[in-house]
Amino acid sequence: MSVVLEVRLGRVLRAHRERLKFTRAGLARIARVSASSIERVENGEVSATVETLRRLCAALDLAPWSVMREAWAGHDWAERKRVTREQAADKLLSSHVKRRSYAW
């Protein structure tokens, strides 16, 4: 995800959290995500993992796709890199395999 989108996603999540009058600590308890992780995502310092985004959206009663759509709104599509389905699948698979350690 580009830095611009990370920042926008963080702003969207922060806006929804503040709309519901949640503190980061309160949201962290509900979503089972650390408050420092929420802070870093909201500030655009890190990309939210799919699981983190899913947990935050569930706690905020939002659909993850709607949050992503809101973050993409107004984004300059010309600067978005085109990726084929095969490239996306390879990237997803390689990142999934790196995070898992299999004991055979």
Residue pairs with C-beta under 8 A, 6 or more apart in sequence:
1 9
1 47
2 79
2 80
3 44
4 75
4 79
5 71
5 72
5 75
6 41
6 44
6 45
6 46
6 47
7 44
8 44
8 71
8 72
8 75
9 41
9 44
9 48
9 53
9 67
9 68
9 71
10 41
10 42
10 43
10 44
11 42
11 44
11 71
12 67
12 70
12 71
13 38
13 41
13 42
13 48
13 56
13 60
13 67
14 42
16 60
16 62
16 67
17 24
17 27
17 38
17 42
17 60
20 60
22 30
22 60
24 35
24 38
24 39
24 42
25 35
27 33
27 35
27 38
27 56
27 59
27 60
28 34
28 35
28 37
28 38
30 59
31 38
31 55
31 56
31 58
31 59
32 55
33 52
33 55
33 56
37 46
37 52
38 56
40 46
41 47
41 48
41 52
41 56
48 56
53 64
53 67
54 64
57 63
57 64
57 67
83 91
